[in-house]
């Protein structure tokens, strides 16, 4: 009877376990302290090698030199990922330069998606996150490679490339064609991260009504209104990040240094509501920065109904990033780790028209880690009529962790900063008073910076408790909305019952 049945081997038993159980055996765990000894089993035979690798490799990163990819593999050969069926996150870096031979991209033939596919395609369908990196591929090439990989269960896709296609080189029609092919290749895609704002053209038309709920752009490129109009077609959008970098401007909208219009009428918002302080806000901006301001206003005033989070940056130096949280169409909180006062004022000017258009009179909270600026900019941009100061007055709760001020004239002895001149101390004190009045609260920390040094002045701590400091604290309460008071003890007892 025993001869009529095939005997079971260790390989047969291990293959009946899912990758989670295999991971307990071969990756080590508190339950099996000696499990690491089994890692040597992969050297016994190819079957055990595959089982050990399958149980461990959940995140896979492949760097493919240009000459190897261009040479390709026969389609009947085993894929590089065929053994890694537990892979959930896959990163493929297409390298145009070979580290060993030092050959440059210009000397190597450009690989096609058909050549990439047999190198990288996985026999499993477990990959949920895919990242594709290249220096020379454009949007159409990247999408073609994604389609060639045949990974239909990917939920998160990130594309990275150094090849920037501005609005003149990447038309809406070509972008829509490539993004429509991307949607067909990844029908379950929920999160998409793109390298440039120009890649947003056609995104809304291609992914409208899909499962895509999160879009991010984290490399250079200012936002424009045509891109925003495309994004607004994504009515299912829940999360949006547009983190522009300094030094970039919108293609076709003007050169850096060109002056933006200094009034709402001259600026031409195209039906987008402006702000009362636009003349001062737009002064000194180049056309690309002014265009992004109108684009942000269009985005915020016409945001999809289910949008929950928007994170934007100024896109020019000195930069700042601000996250806005929404619920049921109302702004609930505003958060920023740090930012220069002038760029925070710029982003406040983008948000105020949204609050006015929606009729929202109060914002529950705003949190700022560090406020940066010199005495002049702090006083200038925190005047009562400026957007940032007006936004702060609309907030019920304001938290300011630190003021990071830059000082000019200081006292130096033996090349070391030993203090500030009396006039400079007056200017800094006046600026800090302006900050306290605008924020309605004392910052937890104050740092004064000079070239090559910084300090936390003890005189400012003493000033807070002086008569002048207490007078400023009283003025802060004149416009700050009073916080609700707890009920008296008798009512508290009644509520608990």
Number of C-alpha atoms within 10 A of each C-alpha: 4 6 6 6 7 7 8 8 8 8 11 11 9 16 13 10 13 12 21 12 12 19 21 17 22 24 18 16 13 8 9 12 10 12 16 15 12 13 16 12 15 16 11 9 9 10 14 19 16 15 23 26 21 23 23 18 19 17 14 16 14 15 11 19 19 21 20 16 23 18 12 16 17 11 12 7 9 16 18 14 20 16 19 24 21 23 23 18 18 21 17 16 16 21 21 23 19 16 10 7 7 8 15 14 17 9 11 16 13 16 17 15 19 17 20 23 22 22 22 22 19 23 16 15 16 18 22 18 20 21 17 20 19 18 16 16 18 18 23 16 15 21 21 19 20 25 20 19 18 17 22 19 16 23 19 20 21 18 20 21 19 14 14 21 16 17 20 11 11 17 15 20 11 15 20 21 15 20 24 18 17 21 20 14 21 20 17 17 24 17 20 18 20 20 22 27 26 29 25 26 25 25 26 23 19 22 25 17 14 17 17 24 20 20 23 22 24 18 22 21 28 29 29 27 19 15 21 24 20 19 24 20 19 25 19 19 27 19 18 22 19 26 24 25 20 16 12 17 26 22 17 11 16 16 14 15 11 13 17 20 19 18 19 18 10 10 18 13 19 11 8 17 17 23 18 15 15 18 16 14 21 22 14 16 20 19 23 27 27 25 24 22 27 24 23 25 26 26 22 22 20 16 22 18 15 16 23 20 20 21 18 21 23 28 26 20 12 16 19 24 22 23 18 18 18 18 13 10 15 19 21 18 18 21 17 18 15 22 23 21 23 23 22 25 22 23 21 19 27 25 24 23 20 24 19 14 12 13 10 14 9 17 20 14 17 21 18 19 17 21 22 23 21 20 22 14 16 24 20 15 25 24 16 16 11 21 27 25 20 19 21 22 21 21 21 15 20 19 17 22 17 18 24 22 24 18 21 17 13 16 13 12 8 6 7 10 16 12 15 17 14 12 11 17 19 13 18 24 16 16 22 21 19 22 23 21 25 23 24 26 18 22 19 11 15 21 18 18 17 16 10 7 9 15 14 13 13 9 10 18 13 10 13 16 12 11 10 11 17 13 12 18 19 11 13 17 13 11 12 20 14 10 8 6 6 8 10 8 9 8 11 11 10 8 9 6 6
